[in-house]
Amino acid sequence: MPAVEFNVPSDFSGQRLDRFLVSVLEGRSRSFVQKLIEDGRISIAGREARPNLSMREGDHVSVDVPDVAPSTVSGEALPLDVLYQDTDLAVVNKPAGLVVHPGAGHASGTLVNALLHHMTDLSGIGGEARPGIVHRLDRGTSGVMVIAKNDAAHQELSRQFQDREVEKEYVALVWGVVQAGRRIDAAIGRDPVNRQKMSARAKHARSAVTRITRAHHLSGVTLCQVAIHTGRTHQIRVHLSAIGHPIVGDAVYGGVRRRIPGDLRALQRLERPFLHAERLAFTHPRDQRRMEFTSPLPDDLMQVLEGLPGWKTDE
């Protein structure tokens, strides 16, 4: 597709580059625009293209918009727990251990492979390896995800995530005693030492807010209900680790301990971080209905809880 070019009019002067481009590129989401900037597809005469760059009247902006490539990923007959679907979207319950989309080391056996087998209508905005994918859950995290089945739905759902209109609540078991009402407001970026990790001490970081809405105290651990207002990579895992209460079973962020007290030996059954996306609420992109979906704790996590002292009597 040939480059699209604009001269910034006076009424857009002072607006951020990403917001300006969303306004002039019809049907494109802010996340899509930010990806174009990140990939070097935006040029401004004499100025560096950054999402927060302030526009000036008369700025000449050139946009190289790539054609949406059809997916070359194959469908696979993997089990898929579909909670809801219509012509615009689907809501699925992702099991732990399932990678969301193909990538390095995971060319197949992903949620996308399963989606392509079970559904023929997925949006293409996410790219050929990520059809329908609006947001992600870590491989070791289970729970509710929404999938877009056409580009218009993808754009609107992406906007809702970007503008923090989506409600996301998780259940996490953490080490130590954490009180309900705790708010963690710490920007997150790539760890400068280990690029596979995220950090709340990164030099180049993006804002992130996490709240502990409920807390059920057990012996040495706390079962928390967690709400996030942003969706940064590994956000809950990083934030809870940063305040000294890593998620039990999270080997990357300090949640695995060699010595576990005898009364907590049920924790040794965990083969992944104790983190589950329990609730997701958003507005339907077509008819504006507010929709809410929940997923109960899966068996592997329930079995751990049931083996902890005081769980049954305090529940």
Secondary structure, 3 states (H helix, E strand, C coil): CCCEEEECCHHHCCCEHHHHHHHHCCCCCHHHHHHHHHCCCEEECCECCCCCCECCCCCEEEECCCCCCCCCCCCCCCCCCEEEECCCEEEEEECCCCCCCCECCECCCCHHHHHHHHCCCCCCCCCCCCCCECCCCCCCCEEEEEEECCHHHHHHHHHHHHCCCCEEEEEEEEECCCCCCCEEECCEEECCCCCCCEECCCCCCECCEEEEEEEEECCCEEEEEEEECCCCCCHHHHHHHHCCCCECCCCCCCCCCCCCCHHHHHHHHCCCCCEEEEEEEEECCCCCCEEEEECCCCHHHHHHHHCCCCHHHHC
